[in-house]
Amino acid sequence: MRVLLDTNVVLSALLFPGPPRRLLRILSSPPFELWTSRPLLRELAATLAYRKLAAAVARTGLSVEGLVESYASQTLVVPDEELTSVPFPADPSDAAVVAAARAARVEWLVTGDRHLLDARQPTSCLVLRVTEALARATDLSARG
């Protein structure tokens, strides 16, 4: 099962305990394939570098680069040449997420972003909140 996590979910999973972290742990092993793209990894690095997150990053014991590398090591990265420009008028900053989800042909896109959650299927996948994805992933892992 191919899954892509929006940057907001990855950030929460890396920095704070709770459902996003539990979801990341489950998705990091079969039957799941966790996907991302280089633009999303760059966005993650830029977001982790925000001054307001410095204390949370420091608590991990890793640098911003170390956190991004740790996450990237758990994922498959969509080749840049497979990413195509995708218009997403509701929030143009989400276009990179939609492009990565389409290129990776994911079955789930997990996000907390209301623009993606409210969109009429920006991709051919399910767009799920963290709690929904966690319930489904837990069920699939238990069966697996």
C-alpha positions in Angstrom: 0.0 0.0 0.0 1.5 3.3 -1.2 1.1 6.2 1.2 2.3 9.9 1.1 2.4 12.0 4.3 1.9 15.8 3.9 4.7 17.8 5.5 2.5 18.8 8.5 2.1 15.2 9.4 5.8 14.3 9.0 6.7 17.4 11.1 4.4 16.3 13.9 5.6 12.7 13.7 9.3 13.7 13.9 8.9 16.2 16.7 6.1 15.2 19.0 4.6 12.0 20.5 1.1 11.1 19.4 -0.9 9.7 16.6 1.3 11.1 13.7 4.4 9.4 15.3 2.5 6.1 15.7 1.3 6.3 12.2 4.8 6.9 10.8 6.1 3.8 12.7 3.4 1.6 11.3 3.8 3.0 7.7 7.6 2.4 7.8 7.2 -1.3 7.3 5.3 -3.7 5.0 2.7 -3.9 3.7 3.2 -0.1 3.4 5.4 1.9 1.1 6.0 5.5 2.3 6.6 7.9 -0.6 7.8 11.5 -0.8 9.5 13.8 -3.3 12.6 16.0 -3.2 10.4 19.2 -3.1 8.6 17.8 -0.1 11.8 16.9 1.6 13.1 20.5 1.0 9.8 21.8 2.4 10.3 19.6 5.5 13.8 20.9 6.0 12.7 24.6 5.6 9.8 24.0 8.1 12.0 22.3 10.6 14.4 25.2 10.5 11.7 27.6 11.7 13.0 29.4 14.9 9.8 28.5 16.7 10.6 24.8 16.3 14.2 25.0 17.4 13.5 23.7 20.9 11.5 20.7 19.6 14.2 19.9 17.1 16.9 20.1 19.8 14.9 17.7 22.0 15.2 15.0 19.2 19.0 15.1 19.6 19.3 15.5 15.8 19.9 18.4 13.5 17.4 19.5 10.9 19.5 17.7 8.3 19.6 14.6 10.5 15.8 14.6 10.9 15.2 15.0 7.2 17.7 12.2 6.4 16.1 10.0 9.0 12.7 10.5 7.4 14.0 10.2 3.9 15.6 6.8 4.8 12.2 5.4 5.5 10.7 6.6 2.2 10.8 6.0 -1.5 11.4 9.2 -3.4 9.5 10.1 -6.6 12.1 10.8 -9.4 12.1 14.5 -10.2 11.4 13.8 -13.9 8.1 12.1 -12.9 6.8 15.1 -11.1 4.5 17.3 -13.2 3.0 20.7 -12.5 -0.4 20.3 -10.9 -2.7 23.3 -10.5 -4.4 23.4 -7.1 -6.3 26.7 -6.9 -7.6 26.1 -3.3 -4.0 26.6 -2.1 -1.2 26.7 -4.6 1.3 25.8 -2.0 -0.3 22.3 -1.8 0.4 21.7 -5.5 3.7 19.9 -4.7 1.9 17.5 -2.4 -0.7 16.7 -5.1 2.0 16.3 -7.7 4.0 13.9 -5.5 0.9 11.9 -4.7 -0.1 11.6 -8.3 3.4 10.7 -9.5 3.9 8.1 -6.7 0.4 6.6 -7.5 -0.3 6.5 -3.7 -3.5 5.0 -2.3 -3.5 7.3 0.7 -2.6 10.9 1.1 -2.5 11.7 4.8 -2.8 15.4 5.9 -4.2 17.8 8.3 -4.5 20.5 5.6 -8.1 21.5 5.2 -7.6 22.5 1.6 -6.5 19.0 0.7 -9.1 17.4 2.9 -11.9 19.4 1.5 -10.8 19.2 -2.2 -12.8 17.0 -4.5 -10.2 14.2 -4.9 -7.1 16.1 -6.0 -5.6 12.7 -6.7 -7.0 9.3 -7.4 -6.3 8.3 -3.8 -8.0 8.6 -0.5 -7.2 11.8 1.4 -7.2 10.9 5.1 -6.8 12.6 8.4 -4.1 11.2 10.7 -6.6 9.4 13.0 -8.4 7.8 10.0 -5.1 6.6 8.5 -3.9 5.3 11.8 -7.1 3.3 12.4 -6.9 1.8 8.9 -3.1 1.2 9.1 -3.4 -0.5 12.5 -6.2 -2.7 11.1 -4.1 -3.7 8.0 -1.0 -4.3 10.0 -2.9 -6.6 12.4 -4.2 -8.6 9.5 -0.9 -8.8 7.8 
